[in-house]
Structures are given as C-alpha cells and as structure tokens.
Amino acid sequence: MKQASNQLNHVKIKFALIICLLIYGTNFSQDVAVNENAGVLSFKTTEIDYGTIQQNDNGERTFSFTNTGKEPIVISQVKTSCGCTVPSYSKTPIMPNETSEIKVKYATNRVGVFKKTITVISNASETNKVLYIKGEVLNPVN
C-alpha cells in the first residue's frame, strides 16, 4: 500500500514538472520580434474632452498625429466603443514625418455624461492605439 502511495506521489511530481516546463516554454514562445523601423503613431493628444456642450451641438473632433517612425503606417481599422461615435480616417499610407488625422463624431443628441474609446488598428509599432473622448451633453434650455 505504501509503495502504491509513493508511486502516486512520483507521478504527481512528474506531472507538476511537465506543467511547469510547458508554462515556462510558452512564455518564451510568445516573445514577438520588434521592428525597430516600424512607423510610430505620435498623437498630439490621446484624449479629447468635449467639456459641457448643448444637445445637438457639433460633435466632431479631430485627433492629429505624426508618423515619427521610419516606415509608412497603414491604418487598417478604427473601432469605437459604441455606435454613438463614428470615426473617419485616411486609407492611404502615412509616410514617415507625415501628419494625418482621425476625425470622430459623437452623437450629441444623447443627453448626459459620456466616456468612449476609439481603438486605432495599424501596422505601427503599437498595433492597437487607444484614444479617448469624454464630456457631457446638456439638456436643451426651455
């Protein structure tokens, strides 16, 4: 009986060692090669505060950026955290040292405080860049 217990303990130890080796090996396999020449999205600001605005005011704002890297940047997609924010951006490559912009239009027909995210997906050094908008839309004055 004691021998069976010892064998079971040895199996448990071997199993635990195998799991540790798999976890350790997985950490190294997830290292991603970094392209030192990749384009870099350098935004003037990553957050726009609308402040307090009236209902149905102009909800369009602009995030300006420069490609401060060495290779062209192609923005493949811009996702927003809700359908109330609509982005527009250039589909052409942004060359090194070139400036461009991402326009966002928030639906100001919605009254209340808002905080939204805009995720820029590209081939830049930071493949997912998150931008933020916030503010408050006031009830119309009667």
Secondary structure as UniProt FT lines:
FT   HELIX           2..29
FT   TURN            36..37
FT   STRAND          41..43
FT   STRAND          47..54
FT   TURN            55..56
FT   STRAND          60..67
FT   STRAND          75..80
FT   TURN            83..84
FT   STRAND          85..89
FT   TURN            96..97
FT   STRAND          99..106
FT   TURN            108..109
FT   STRAND          112..122
FT   STRAND          128..138
//
